[in-house]
Amino acid sequence: MPILKYSGTFICVEEKRIEKRTKSLPPVLARPSLSRTEMYVSSLESHADALSFLPEKPPPTPNSTEGTAMETGATQNEMPHSAFPSAGSVGHPELCRRPCILFKHGACHKGANCEYCHCNHTEYVKLDKYQRETLHALSPANVLGLVLPHLRKRATKMDDPNAPEEVLGLMEQYLASMPSETNKWIPVWKLAKLNHTLSQMCFLRLVNLCPCRTLPHIQYAIEMLQQQYSGSE
């Protein structure tokens, strides 16, 4: 019940102050929350159901060493491009696909059939958003003329520098047959930055930037180059 108190010329109502709960004291819940360990244990069943598709591997026995070695040899013989860990690694480092993200974290289940590279890449350079916009502002003829010098330089880093000569010759012939076009003006510093990035890209990624890469005869020459560079017949 409020208490009436005379103060000055006014009648004030004085109420009892309710003490606030300290911030360090959490409120009492109706149901106690699970501890971190209990939450982890309760989630193990759902994780087991999610991993049920994986085949169970029996524990190795001392007598099965010879059989395991024979199975491993048979698997390696069935692998495409056995000189490389995956199909996307053929021609590493200049003609391979981009690095496999799953393999980097140890979770690629495709193994030798993976279409991405499983070899070690010291660096993986790609164009950023602004460099892609700069490249798209150029005409197809100027894009090819910009990329071809970098392809020539990357060819010198291959084991056989003359191996990509057919691909480069077909691209140069295609460039000579293209009509010249007037481009939108692009600042010099943008082109310099673009050239710096292109100089660090591998041969196959530079080829993928060329507008003539989808032509049948050029595409066939690229496939033959990959087979030759990988050492497969």
URCORLIN-V716103 format. One record per residue. N is the residue number from 1. SS is DSSP state (h for helix, s for strand, l for the rest). PSI is psi in degrees with one decimal (* if undefined). Layout:
# URCORLIN-V716103
N,SS,PSI + N,SS,PSI
This chain:
# URCORLIN-V716103
1,l,129.8 + 2,l,149.4 + 3,s,128.5 + 4,s,131.8 + 5,s,132.4 + 6,s,121.8 + 7,s,110.8 + 8,l,-124.2 + 9,l,11.4 + 10,s,153.4 + 11,s,116.2 + 12,s,149.5 + 13,s,117.9 + 14,s,119.7 + 15,l,156.2 + 16,l,134.1 + 17,l,135.7 + 18,l,121.5 + 19,l,130.6 + 20,l,147.0 + 21,l,139.0 + 22,l,149.0 + 23,l,-27.0 + 24,l,-11.0 + 25,l,111.1 + 26,l,153.1 + 27,l,151.6 + 28,l,123.2 + 29,l,156.0 + 30,l,-39.9 + 31,l,124.4 + 32,l,137.4 + 33,l,150.4 + 34,l,145.0 + 35,l,167.5 + 36,h,-36.9 + 37,h,-41.7 + 38,h,-38.1 + 39,h,-38.8 + 40,h,-43.2 + 41,h,-39.4 + 42,h,-23.5 + 43,h,-6.9 + 44,h,-33.2 + 45,h,-41.9 + 46,h,-35.8 + 47,h,-37.9 + 48,h,-37.9 + 49,h,-36.2 + 50,h,-27.9 + 51,l,13.3 + 52,l,-17.1 + 53,l,-15.6 + 54,l,136.6 + 55,l,143.9 + 56,l,131.3 + 57,l,124.3 + 58,l,149.5 + 59,l,140.8 + 60,l,142.1 + 61,l,156.2 + 62,h,-30.6 + 63,h,-14.5 + 64,h,12.6 + 65,h,-43.2 + 66,h,-41.4 + 67,h,-37.6 + 68,h,-40.8 + 69,h,-38.4 + 70,h,-38.3 + 71,h,-38.0 + 72,h,-41.6 + 73,h,-38.3 + 74,h,-37.6 + 75,h,-40.2 + 76,h,-32.9 + 77,h,-28.8 + 78,h,-12.0 + 79,l,135.3 + 80,l,135.9 + 81,l,64.0 + 82,l,-17.4 + 83,l,-13.1 + 84,l,150.8 + 85,l,-18.7 + 86,l,165.2 + 87,h,-33.5 + 88,h,-7.4 + 89,h,-3.4 + 90,l,128.5 + 91,l,14.3 + 92,l,136.6 + 93,l,-7.2 + 94,l,-27.8 + 95,l,12.2 + 96,l,168.0 + 97,l,177.0 + 98,l,157.6 + 99,s,144.7 + 100,l,120.8 + 101,h,-39.3 + 102,h,-39.1 + 103,h,-34.0 + 104,h,-34.3 + 105,l,8.5 + 106,l,31.5 + 107,l,20.3 + 108,l,114.1 + 109,l,-2.7 + 110,l,-24.9 + 111,h,-126.7 + 112,h,-19.4 + 113,h,1.8 + 114,l,137.6 + 115,l,2.7 + 116,l,164.9 + 117,s,133.8 + 118,l,7.9 + 119,l,167.3 + 120,l,130.2 + 121,l,118.9 + 122,l,-34.6 + 123,l,148.9 + 124,l,105.3 + 125,l,135.6 + 126,l,161.3 + 127,l,140.8 + 128,l,-178.4 + 129,h,-45.1 + 130,h,-33.9 + 131,h,-35.8 + 132,h,-39.0 + 133,h,-38.9 + 134,h,-40.4 + 135,h,-38.3 + 136,h,-22.5 + 137,l,-15.3 + 138,l,155.6 + 139,l,158.9 + 140,h,-36.9 + 141,h,-40.5 + 142,h,-30.3 + 143,h,-46.7 + 144,h,-39.6 + 145,h,-26.8 + 146,h,-35.7 + 147,h,-32.3 + 148,h,-43.6 + 149,h,-35.7 + 150,h,-33.7 + 151,h,-39.1 + 152,h,-42.0 + 153,h,-39.0 + 154,h,-29.0 + 155,h,-31.0 + 156,l,-16.0 + 157,l,-2.7 + 158,l,163.3 + 159,l,-38.4 + 160,l,97.6 + 161,l,-21.3 + 162,l,-6.1 + 163,l,-43.0 + 164,l,14.9 + 165,h,-36.5 + 166,h,-42.8 + 167,h,-46.0 + 168,h,-37.9 + 169,h,-41.1 + 170,h,-37.5 + 171,h,-38.3 + 172,h,-37.4 + 173,h,-40.0 + 174,h,-38.9 + 175,h,-39.2 + 176,h,-26.8 + 177,h,-7.8 + 178,l,141.5 + 179,l,146.9 + 180,l,140.7 + 181,l,152.8 + 182,l,128.4 + 183,l,160.8 + 184,l,142.3 + 185,l,131.4 + 186,l,132.7 + 187,l,148.4 + 188,h,-37.0 + 189,h,-30.4 + 190,h,-42.9 + 191,h,-36.3 + 192,h,-41.7 + 193,h,-37.5 + 194,h,-42.8 + 195,h,-35.6 + 196,h,-41.1 + 197,h,-41.0 + 198,h,-32.8 + 199,l,-16.1 + 200,l,-2.6 + 201,l,152.6 + 202,l,171.2 + 203,h,-47.4 + 204,h,-36.3 + 205,h,-33.6 + 206,h,-38.9 + 207,h,-39.1 + 208,h,-16.2 + 209,h,-15.3 + 210,l,135.6 + 211,l,-14.9 + 212,l,9.9 + 213,l,-22.1 + 214,l,-2.2 + 215,l,138.5 + 216,h,-45.6 + 217,h,-32.7 + 218,h,-39.5 + 219,h,-38.4 + 220,h,-40.3 + 221,h,-35.3 + 222,h,-41.0 + 223,h,-40.5 + 224,h,-35.9 + 225,h,-40.5 + 226,h,-40.3 + 227,h,-41.3 + 228,h,-40.6 + 229,h,-29.1 + 230,h,-12.8 + 231,l,7.3 + 232,l,149.8 + 233,l,*
